[in-house]
Amino acid sequence: MSAIQPFRLQLFLKYVSINNGRIMKFTKEEIVKLLENSECVVTFTKVDGEIREMPCTLKPALLPAVVVVEGTEKKERKENHNVVSVFCTDKQAWRSFRLENIISITN
């Protein structure tokens, strides 16, 4: 049995992350707060099954400037409570991951 299997079972109870060998439980709000204060590496399973390690952040100083174009309206999107949108620092682009697919978060 691999170390990930017990972790995967716990994901359905709460969002769980392993940081420095410790198992920690996170809510979506706590993950967003962590990303707003630092750059982290989120390891998760992509929808196609591939494992991805993504350095990302929501820290305002590291986000790209917002470009406002006159005459256009900002589209309001319905919030998906199972997805976190982040700025990926290695791709320099916005990306997202599903909370239930998180394997670990390190900062």
C-alpha distances in whole Angstrom, upper triangle without the diagonal:
4,7,8,7,9,11,12,13,15,17,19,20,21,21,19,19,17,20,21,18,19,18,21,22,24,27,28,31,30,28,31,33,31,31,35,35,33,32,28,25,23,20,19,18,22,23,23,19,20,18,22,22,26,28,30,33,35,37,41,42,40,40,43,46,47,49,52,54,57,57,54,52,48,46,44,41,39,36,33,31,28,28,29,32,32,34,32,34,33,34,37,36,35,32,29,26,24,23,20,19,19,16,18,22,23,27
4,5,6,8,10,10,12,14,15,18,19,20,19,16,16,14,17,18,15,16,15,18,20,22,25,26,29,27,25,28,30,28,28,32,32,30,28,24,21,20,16,16,16,19,21,21,17,17,15,18,19,22,25,27,29,32,34,37,39,36,37,39,43,43,46,48,51,54,54,51,49,46,44,42,39,37,34,31,29,26,26,27,29,29,31,29,30,29,31,33,33,32,28,26,23,22,21,18,17,16,13,15,19,20,24
4,6,6,7,9,11,12,13,16,17,17,16,13,13,11,14,14,11,13,12,15,16,19,22,23,26,24,22,26,27,25,25,29,29,27,25,22,19,17,15,15,15,19,21,21,18,18,15,17,17,21,23,25,27,29,31,35,36,34,34,37,40,41,44,47,49,52,53,49,48,44,42,40,37,36,32,29,27,24,24,25,27,27,29,27,28,28,29,32,32,30,27,25,22,21,19,17,15,14,11,12,16,17,21
4,6,5,6,9,10,11,13,15,15,14,11,11,10,13,15,12,13,11,14,15,17,19,20,24,22,20,23,25,23,23,27,27,25,24,20,17,15,12,12,12,15,17,18,14,15,12,15,15,18,21,22,24,27,29,33,34,31,32,34,38,38,41,44,46,49,50,46,44,41,39,37,34,32,29,26,24,20,21,21,24,24,26,24,26,26,27,29,29,27,24,22,18,17,16,13,12,11,8,10,14,16,20
4,5,5,6,9,10,12,14,15,14,12,13,13,17,18,15,16,13,16,16,18,20,22,25,23,22,25,27,25,26,29,30,28,27,23,21,18,15,14,13,17,18,19,15,16,15,17,18,21,24,25,27,29,32,35,37,34,35,37,40,41,43,46,48,51,51,47,45,42,40,38,34,32,30,26,24,21,22,23,26,26,29,27,29,29,30,32,31,29,26,23,20,18,16,13,13,13,10,13,17,19,23
4,5,5,6,9,11,12,13,13,11,12,12,16,17,14,14,11,13,14,16,19,21,24,22,21,24,26,24,25,29,29,28,27,23,21,19,16,15,16,19,20,22,18,19,17,20,20,23,25,26,27,29,32,35,37,35,35,38,41,41,44,46,49,52,52,48,46,42,40,38,35,33,30,26,24,21,22,23,26,27,29,28,30,30,31,34,33,31,27,24,21,19,17,14,14,13,11,13,17,19,23
4,5,5,6,9,10,10,10,7,8,9,13,15,12,11,9,10,11,13,15,17,20,18,17,21,22,20,22,25,25,24,23,20,18,15,13,12,13,17,18,20,17,18,15,17,17,19,21,22,24,25,28,31,33,31,31,34,37,38,41,43,45,48,49,45,43,39,37,35,32,30,27,23,21,18,19,20,23,23,26,25,27,27,28,30,29,27,24,21,17,16,13,11,11,10,8,10,13,16,19
4,5,5,7,10,10,10,9,10,11,15,18,16,15,12,13,12,14,16,17,20,19,18,21,23,21,22,26,27,25,24,21,18,15,13,11,11,14,15,17,14,15,14,16,17,19,22,22,24,26,28,31,34,31,31,34,37,37,40,42,44,47,47,43,41,37,35,33,30,28,25,21,19,16,17,18,22,22,25,24,27,27,27,29,28,26,23,20,16,14,12,9,9,9,8,11,14,17,21
4,5,6,8,10,10,10,12,14,18,20,18,16,13,14,13,15,16,18,21,20,19,23,25,23,25,28,29,28,27,24,22,19,17,15,15,18,18,20,17,19,18,20,21,23,25,25,27,28,31,34,36,34,34,37,39,39,42,44,46,49,49,45,43,39,37,35,31,29,26,22,20,17,19,21,24,25,28,27,30,30,31,33,31,29,26,22,19,16,14,10,12,12,11,14,17,20,24
4,5,5,7,8,7,10,12,15,18,16,14,10,11,9,12,13,15,18,17,17,20,22,21,22,25,26,25,25,22,20,17,16,15,15,19,19,22,19,20,19,20,20,22,24,24,25,26,28,32,34,32,32,35,38,38,41,42,45,48,48,44,42,38,36,33,30,28,24,21,18,16,18,19,23,24,27,26,29,30,30,32,31,28,25,22,18,15,12,10,12,11,11,13,15,18,21
4,5,5,5,6,9,11,15,18,17,15,11,11,9,10,11,12,16,15,14,17,19,19,20,23,24,23,23,19,18,15,14,12,13,15,16,19,17,18,16,17,18,19,21,21,22,23,26,29,31,29,29,32,35,34,37,39,41,44,44,40,38,34,32,30,26,24,21,18,15,12,14,16,19,20,24,23,26,27,27,29,27,25,21,18,14,12,9,6,8,8,9,11,13,17,20
4,6,7,9,12,15,19,22,20,18,15,14,11,12,12,13,17,17,16,19,21,21,22,25,26,26,26,23,21,18,17,15,15,17,17,20,18,20,19,20,21,22,24,24,24,25,28,31,33,32,31,34,36,36,38,40,42,44,44,41,38,34,32,29,26,23,20,17,14,12,15,17,20,22,26,26,29,29,30,31,29,26,23,19,16,12,10,7,10,11,12,15,17,20,23
4,7,9,12,15,18,21,20,17,13,12,10,11,11,13,16,16,16,19,21,20,22,25,26,26,26,23,23,19,19,17,18,20,20,23,21,23,22,23,23,24,26,25,25,25,28,31,34,32,32,35,37,37,40,41,43,46,46,42,39,36,33,30,27,25,21,19,15,14,16,18,22,24,27,27,30,31,32,33,31,28,25,21,18,15,12,10,13,13,14,16,17,21,23
4,6,10,13,16,19,18,15,12,10,7,7,7,10,12,12,12,15,17,17,18,21,22,22,23,20,20,17,17,15,17,19,20,23,21,22,20,21,21,21,23,22,22,22,24,27,30,29,28,31,34,33,37,38,40,43,43,40,37,33,31,28,25,23,19,17,13,12,14,15,19,20,24,24,27,28,29,30,28,25,22,19,16,13,10,9,12,11,12,13,14,18,20
4,7,10,13,17,16,14,11,9,6,5,6,8,11,10,9,12,14,14,15,18,19,19,19,16,16,13,13,12,14,16,17,20,19,19,17,17,17,17,19,18,18,19,21,24,27,25,25,28,31,30,34,35,38,40,41,37,35,31,29,27,24,22,18,15,12,10,12,12,16,17,20,21,23,25,25,26,25,22,19,16,13,10,7,7,9,8,9,10,11,14,17
4,7,10,13,12,10,7,6,4,6,8,10,13,11,10,14,15,14,15,19,19,19,18,15,14,12,12,12,14,17,18,21,19,19,16,17,16,17,18,18,18,20,22,25,27,26,26,29,32,32,35,37,40,43,43,40,37,34,32,30,27,25,21,19,16,14,15,15,18,18,21,21,23,24,25,26,25,23,20,17,14,13,9,9,10,8,8,8,9,12,15
4,6,10,10,8,6,5,6,7,10,12,14,11,10,13,15,12,14,17,17,16,16,12,11,9,9,10,13,16,19,21,19,18,15,15,13,14,15,15,16,18,20,23,25,23,24,27,30,31,34,36,39,42,43,40,38,34,33,30,28,26,23,20,18,15,15,15,17,17,19,19,20,21,23,24,24,22,19,17,14,13,10,11,11,7,6,5,6,8,12
4,7,6,5,5,6,9,10,14,15,17,14,13,16,17,14,16,19,18,17,16,13,11,10,10,12,15,18,21,23,20,19,15,15,14,15,16,17,18,20,21,25,26,25,26,29,32,33,36,39,42,45,46,43,41,37,36,34,31,30,26,24,21,19,19,18,20,19,21,20,21,22,24,25,25,24,21,19,17,16,14,14,13,10,7,5,6,8,11
4,5,5,7,7,10,11,15,16,17,14,13,16,16,13,14,17,16,14,14,11,10,10,11,14,17,20,23,25,22,21,17,16,14,15,15,16,16,19,20,23,24,23,24,28,31,32,36,38,41,44,46,42,41,37,36,34,32,31,27,25,23,21,20,19,21,19,21,20,20,21,23,24,25,24,22,20,18,18,16,17,16,12,10,7,6,5,8
4,6,9,10,14,15,19,20,21,17,16,19,19,15,17,20,18,16,16,13,12,13,14,17,20,23,26,27,25,23,19,18,16,17,16,18,19,22,22,26,26,24,26,30,33,35,38,41,44,47,49,46,44,40,40,38,35,35,31,29,27,25,24,22,24,22,23,22,22,22,25,26,27,27,25,23,21,22,20,20,19,16,13,10,10,8,9
4,7,9,13,15,19,21,22,19,18,21,21,18,20,23,21,19,19,16,15,15,14,17,19,23,26,27,24,23,19,19,17,19,19,21,22,24,25,29,29,28,29,33,36,37,41,43,46,50,51,48,46,42,41,39,37,36,32,30,27,25,25,23,26,24,26,24,24,25,28,29,30,29,26,25,22,22,20,20,19,15,13,10,11,10,13
4,6,10,13,16,19,20,16,16,20,19,16,19,22,20,19,19,16,16,15,15,17,20,23,26,28,25,24,20,20,18,20,20,21,22,23,24,28,29,28,29,33,36,37,40,43,46,49,50,47,45,41,40,38,35,34,30,28,25,23,24,22,25,24,26,25,25,26,29,30,30,29,26,24,22,21,18,18,18,15,13,10,11,11,13
4,7,10,14,16,18,15,14,18,18,16,18,21,21,20,20,16,16,15,14,15,18,21,24,26,23,23,19,20,18,20,20,21,21,23,24,28,29,28,29,32,35,36,40,42,45,48,49,45,43,39,38,36,33,31,28,25,22,20,21,20,23,23,25,24,25,26,28,30,29,28,25,23,20,19,16,15,16,13,11,9,10,12,14
4,7,10,13,14,11,11,15,15,13,16,18,18,17,18,15,15,14,15,16,18,21,24,26,24,23,20,20,18,19,19,19,19,20,22,25,27,26,27,30,33,34,37,39,42,45,46,43,40,37,35,33,30,29,25,23,20,18,19,18,21,21,23,23,24,26,28,28,28,26,24,21,18,18,14,14,15,12,11,10,10,11,13
4,7,10,12,9,10,13,14,13,15,18,18,18,19,16,16,14,15,15,18,21,22,25,23,23,21,20,19,20,20,19,19,20,21,25,27,26,26,30,32,33,36,38,41,43,44,41,38,34,33,30,28,26,22,20,17,15,17,16,19,20,23,23,25,26,28,28,27,25,23,20,17,16,12,12,14,11,12,11,11,13,15
4,7,8,6,6,10,10,10,12,15,15,16,17,14,15,13,14,15,17,19,21,24,23,23,20,19,18,18,18,17,16,16,18,21,24,23,23,27,29,29,32,34,37,40,40,37,34,31,29,27,24,23,19,17,14,13,14,13,16,16,20,20,22,24,25,26,25,22,20,17,15,13,10,11,13,11,12,11,10,13,14
4,5,5,6,9,10,11,13,14,16,17,18,16,17,15,16,16,18,20,21,24,23,24,21,21,20,19,19,18,17,16,18,21,24,23,23,26,28,28,31,32,35,37,38,35,32,28,27,24,21,19,16,14,11,10,12,11,15,16,19,20,23,25,26,26,24,21,19,16,14,13,9,11,14,12,14,13,13,15,17
4,5,5,6,9,10,11,12,15,16,16,15,16,13,15,15,17,18,19,22,22,22,20,19,18,17,17,15,14,13,16,18,21,21,20,23,25,24,27,29,31,34,34,31,28,24,23,20,18,16,12,11,8,8,9,8,11,12,16,18,20,23,23,23,21,18,16,13,11,10,7,10,13,11,14,14,12,15,16
4,5,5,6,9,10,10,13,14,16,15,17,15,18,18,20,21,22,26,25,26,23,22,21,19,19,16,14,12,14,16,20,20,19,22,24,23,26,28,31,33,33,30,28,24,23,20,18,17,13,13,10,11,11,10,12,13,16,19,21,24,24,23,22,19,18,15,14,14,11,14,16,15,17,16,14,16,17
4,5,5,6,9,10,11,12,14,13,15,14,16,17,20,21,23,26,25,25,23,21,19,18,17,15,13,12,14,17,19,19,19,23,24,25,28,30,33,35,36,33,30,27,26,24,22,20,17,16,13,13,13,11,14,14,17,18,20,23,24,23,22,20,18,16,15,15,12,15,16,14,16,14,12,13,14
4,5,5,6,9,10,11,11,10,12,10,13,14,17,18,20,23,22,22,19,17,16,14,14,12,10,10,12,15,18,17,17,20,23,23,26,28,31,34,35,32,29,26,25,23,20,19,16,15,12,12,11,9,11,11,14,15,17,19,20,20,19,16,15,13,12,12,9,13,13,11,13,11,9,11,11
4,5,5,6,9,10,11,11,13,12,15,16,19,19,21,24,24,23,21,19,17,15,14,11,9,7,10,12,15,15,14,17,19,19,23,25,28,30,31,28,26,22,22,20,18,17,14,14,12,12,11,8,9,9,12,14,16,19,19,18,17,14,14,12,12,13,11,15,16,13,16,14,12,13,13
4,5,5,6,9,11,11,14,14,17,18,22,22,24,28,27,26,24,21,19,17,16,13,10,8,9,12,14,15,15,18,20,21,24,26,29,32,33,30,28,24,24,22,21,20,17,17,15,16,14,11,13,12,14,16,17,20,22,20,20,17,17,16,16,16,14,18,19,16,18,16,13,14,13
4,5,5,6,8,8,11,11,15,16,20,21,24,26,26,24,22,19,17,15,13,11,9,8,9,12,14,14,15,19,21,22,26,28,31,34,35,32,30,27,27,25,23,23,19,19,17,17,15,12,13,12,13,15,15,18,20,19,19,17,17,15,15,16,14,17,18,15,16,13,10,10,9
4,5,5,6,7,10,10,14,15,19,19,22,24,24,23,20,17,15,12,10,7,5,5,6,10,12,11,11,15,18,19,22,24,28,31,32,29,28,24,24,22,21,21,18,18,16,16,14,10,10,8,10,11,12,15,17,15,15,13,13,13,13,15,14,17,17,14,16,13,10,10,9
4,6,8,10,13,14,17,19,22,22,25,28,27,26,24,21,18,15,13,10,6,4,4,7,10,10,10,14,16,17,20,22,26,29,30,28,26,22,23,21,20,21,18,18,17,18,16,12,12,10,10,13,13,17,18,16,16,14,15,15,16,18,17,20,20,18,20,17,14,14,12
4,7,9,13,14,18,20,24,24,27,30,29,28,25,22,19,16,14,11,8,7,5,8,10,10,12,16,18,19,23,25,29,31,33,31,29,26,27,25,24,25,21,22,20,21,19,15,15,13,13,15,14,18,20,18,18,17,18,18,18,20,19,22,22,19,20,17,14,13,10
4,6,10,12,16,18,22,23,26,28,27,25,22,19,16,14,10,9,6,8,6,10,10,9,12,15,18,20,23,26,29,32,34,32,31,27,28,27,25,26,23,23,21,21,19,15,15,12,12,12,12,15,17,16,17,16,17,17,17,20,18,22,21,18,19,15,12,10,7
4,7,10,13,16,19,20,23,25,24,22,19,16,13,10,7,6,5,8,7,11,11,9,11,14,17,19,23,26,29,32,34,31,30,27,27,26,25,26,23,22,21,21,18,14,14,10,10,9,8,11,14,13,14,14,14,15,15,18,17,20,19,16,17,14,10,9,6
4,6,10,13,16,17,21,23,21,19,16,13,10,8,6,6,6,9,10,14,14,12,14,17,20,22,25,28,31,34,36,33,32,28,28,27,25,26,22,21,20,19,16,13,13,10,11,10,10,12,14,14,15,14,14,14,13,16,15,17,16,13,13,10,7,6,4
4,6,10,13,14,18,20,18,16,13,10,6,5,4,6,9,12,13,17,17,15,16,19,22,24,27,30,32,36,37,34,33,30,29,28,26,26,23,21,21,19,16,14,14,11,11,9,10,11,13,14,15,15,13,13,12,15,14,16,14,11,11,8,6,5,6
4,6,10,11,15,17,15,14,10,8,6,5,6,7,10,12,15,18,19,17,17,20,23,24,27,30,32,36,37,34,32,29,28,26,24,24,21,19,18,15,13,11,12,10,12,10,12,12,14,15,15,14,12,10,9,11,10,12,10,7,8,6,5,7,9
4,7,9,13,14,12,11,7,6,4,6,9,10,13,16,18,22,23,20,20,23,26,27,30,32,35,38,39,36,34,31,30,29,26,25,22,20,19,16,14,13,14,13,14,12,14,14,15,17,17,16,13,12,10,11,11,12,9,6,5,5,6,9,11
4,6,10,11,9,8,6,6,7,8,11,12,15,17,20,23,25,22,22,24,27,27,30,32,34,38,39,35,33,30,28,27,24,23,20,18,17,13,12,12,13,13,15,13,16,16,16,18,17,16,12,10,7,8,9,9,5,4,5,7,9,12,15
4,7,8,6,6,5,6,9,11,14,15,18,20,23,26,28,25,24,26,29,29,32,34,36,39,39,36,34,31,29,28,24,24,21,18,18,14,13,14,15,16,18,16,18,18,18,20,19,17,14,12,8,9,10,9,5,7,7,10,13,15,18
4,5,5,5,6,7,10,11,15,15,18,20,23,26,27,24,23,24,27,27,29,31,33,36,37,33,32,28,26,26,22,22,20,17,17,14,12,13,14,15,16,14,17,17,16,18,17,15,11,10,7,8,11,11,7,9,11,13,15,18,20
4,5,7,9,10,14,14,18,18,21,22,26,28,30,27,25,26,29,28,30,32,33,36,36,32,31,28,25,25,21,20,19,16,17,13,12,14,15,17,18,17,20,20,18,21,18,17,13,11,9,9,12,11,8,11,13,16,18,21,24
4,6,9,11,14,16,19,20,23,25,28,30,32,29,27,28,31,31,32,34,35,38,38,35,33,31,28,28,24,24,23,19,21,17,16,18,18,19,21,19,22,20,19,22,20,19,15,14,12,12,15,14,11,14,15,18,20,23,25
4,7,9,13,15,19,20,23,25,28,31,32,29,28,29,32,32,34,36,38,41,41,37,36,33,31,30,26,26,24,21,21,17,16,18,19,20,21,19,22,21,20,23,21,20,16,15,12,12,15,13,10,12,12,16,18,21,24
4,6,10,12,16,18,21,24,27,29,30,27,26,27,31,31,33,35,37,40,41,37,36,33,31,30,27,27,25,22,22,19,17,18,18,19,20,17,19,18,17,20,19,19,15,14,12,13,15,14,11,12,12,15,17,19,22
4,7,10,13,15,19,21,24,27,28,25,25,26,30,30,32,35,37,40,41,37,36,33,31,31,27,27,25,22,22,18,17,17,17,17,18,15,17,16,16,19,19,18,15,14,11,13,14,13,10,10,9,11,13,15,18
4,6,10,12,15,18,21,24,24,21,21,22,26,27,29,32,34,37,38,35,34,30,29,29,26,26,23,21,21,18,15,15,15,14,15,12,14,12,13,16,15,15,12,12,10,12,14,14,10,10,10,11,12,13,16
4,7,9,13,16,18,21,22,19,19,21,25,26,28,31,34,37,38,35,34,31,30,29,27,27,24,22,22,19,16,15,15,13,13,10,11,10,12,15,15,15,12,12,11,14,14,15,12,10,9,9,9,10,12
4,6,10,13,15,18,19,15,15,17,21,22,25,28,30,34,35,32,31,27,27,26,24,24,22,20,20,18,15,13,12,10,10,7,8,8,9,11,11,11,9,10,10,13,14,16,13,11,11,11,10,10,12
4,7,11,12,15,15,12,13,15,19,21,23,27,29,33,34,32,31,27,27,27,25,25,23,21,21,19,16,14,13,10,9,6,6,6,9,10,11,11,11,12,12,15,16,18,16,13,14,12,10,9,9
4,7,9,12,13,10,10,13,16,18,21,24,26,30,31,28,27,24,24,23,21,22,20,19,19,17,14,11,10,6,5,4,5,8,9,9,10,9,9,10,11,14,15,17,16,13,15,13,10,11,10
4,5,9,10,7,8,11,14,16,19,22,25,28,30,27,26,22,23,22,20,21,19,18,18,18,14,11,9,6,5,7,7,11,12,11,11,10,10,11,13,15,15,19,18,15,17,15,12,12,10
4,6,9,7,7,10,13,14,17,20,23,26,28,25,23,20,20,19,18,19,16,17,17,17,14,10,9,6,6,9,10,14,14,12,12,10,11,12,13,16,16,19,19,17,19,17,14,14,13
4,6,6,7,10,12,14,18,20,24,26,29,26,25,22,23,22,21,22,20,21,20,20,18,14,12,10,9,11,11,15,16,14,14,13,15,15,17,20,19,23,22,20,22,19,16,15,13
4,5,5,8,9,11,15,17,21,23,26,24,22,19,21,21,21,22,20,21,21,22,19,16,14,11,10,13,13,16,17,14,14,13,16,17,19,22,22,25,25,23,25,23,19,19,16
4,6,8,9,12,16,18,22,25,27,25,25,22,24,24,24,26,24,25,25,25,22,19,17,13,11,14,12,16,17,14,15,15,18,19,22,24,24,28,27,25,27,24,20,20,17
4,7,9,12,15,18,22,25,27,25,25,22,23,23,23,25,23,24,24,24,21,17,15,11,8,10,8,12,13,10,12,12,15,17,19,22,22,26,25,23,24,22,18,18,15
4,7,9,12,15,18,22,24,22,21,18,20,20,20,22,20,21,22,22,19,15,12,9,7,9,9,12,12,9,9,9,12,15,18,21,21,25,24,22,24,22,19,19,17
4,6,9,12,15,19,21,19,19,17,19,20,20,22,21,22,24,24,21,17,14,12,9,11,10,13,12,8,9,10,13,16,19,23,24,27,26,25,27,25,22,22,21
4,6,9,13,16,19,17,17,15,18,19,20,23,22,24,25,26,23,20,16,14,12,14,14,17,16,12,12,12,16,19,22,25,26,30,29,28,30,29,26,26,24
4,6,10,13,15,13,13,11,14,15,17,20,20,22,24,25,21,19,15,14,13,16,16,19,17,14,13,12,16,18,22,24,26,29,29,28,31,30,27,27,26
4,6,10,13,11,12,11,14,16,18,21,22,24,26,27,24,22,18,17,16,18,19,21,19,15,14,14,18,20,24,27,29,32,31,31,34,33,30,31,29
4,6,9,8,9,9,12,15,17,21,22,24,27,28,25,23,20,20,18,21,22,24,22,19,17,17,20,22,26,28,30,34,33,33,36,35,33,33,32
4,6,6,9,10,13,16,18,22,23,26,29,30,27,26,22,22,21,24,25,26,24,21,19,19,22,24,28,30,32,36,35,35,38,38,35,36,35
4,6,8,11,14,17,20,24,25,28,31,33,30,28,25,26,24,27,28,30,28,25,23,22,26,28,31,33,35,38,38,38,42,41,39,40,38
4,7,10,13,16,19,22,25,28,30,32,30,29,26,27,26,29,30,32,29,27,24,24,27,28,32,33,36,39,39,39,42,42,40,41,40
4,7,9,12,15,19,21,24,27,29,26,25,22,24,23,26,27,29,27,24,22,20,23,25,28,30,32,35,35,35,39,39,37,38,37
4,6,9,12,16,18,21,24,26,24,23,21,22,22,25,27,29,27,24,21,20,22,23,26,28,30,33,33,33,37,37,35,37,36
4,6,9,13,15,18,20,23,20,19,17,18,19,22,24,26,24,22,19,17,19,20,23,24,26,29,29,30,33,33,31,33,32
4,6,10,12,15,18,20,18,18,16,18,19,22,25,27,24,22,19,16,18,18,21,22,24,27,27,28,32,32,30,33,32
4,7,9,12,15,18,16,16,15,17,19,22,25,27,25,23,20,17,18,17,20,20,22,25,26,26,30,30,29,31,31
4,6,9,12,14,13,13,12,15,17,20,23,25,23,22,18,15,15,14,16,17,18,21,22,23,27,27,26,29,29
4,6,9,12,11,13,13,16,19,22,25,27,25,24,21,17,17,15,16,15,17,19,21,22,26,27,26,29,29
4,6,9,8,10,10,14,17,19,23,25,24,23,19,16,15,13,14,13,14,16,18,19,23,23,22,25,26
4,5,6,8,10,13,17,19,22,24,23,23,19,16,14,11,11,9,10,13,15,16,20,21,20,23,25
4,6,8,11,14,18,19,23,25,24,24,21,17,15,12,11,9,9,11,13,14,18,19,18,22,23
4,7,10,13,17,18,22,23,23,23,20,17,14,10,9,6,5,7,10,11,15,16,16,20,21
4,7,10,13,15,18,20,19,19,16,13,10,7,6,4,6,9,10,11,14,15,15,18,20
4,6,10,12,15,17,17,16,14,11,9,5,6,6,7,11,11,11,14,14,13,16,17
4,7,9,13,15,14,13,11,7,6,4,7,9,10,14,14,13,16,16,15,17,17
4,6,9,12,11,10,9,6,6,6,8,11,12,16,15,14,16,15,13,15,15
4,6,9,9,7,6,4,6,8,11,15,16,19,18,16,18,17,15,16,15
4,6,6,6,5,6,6,9,11,15,16,19,17,15,17,16,14,14,14
4,6,5,7,9,10,12,14,18,19,22,20,18,19,17,15,15,13
4,6,8,11,11,14,15,19,21,23,20,18,19,18,16,16,15
4,5,8,9,12,15,18,20,23,20,19,20,20,18,18,18
4,7,9,13,16,19,21,24,22,21,22,21,19,19,18
4,6,10,13,17,19,22,20,19,21,21,19,20,19
4,7,11,14,16,19,18,17,20,19,18,19,19
4,7,11,13,16,14,14,17,17,16,17,18
4,7,10,12,11,11,14,15,14,17,18
4,6,9,7,8,11,12,12,15,17
4,6,5,7,11,12,13,17,19
4,5,6,9,11,11,15,17
4,6,9,11,13,17,19
4,6,9,11,15,18
4,6,8,11,14
4,7,10,14
4,7,10
4,7
4
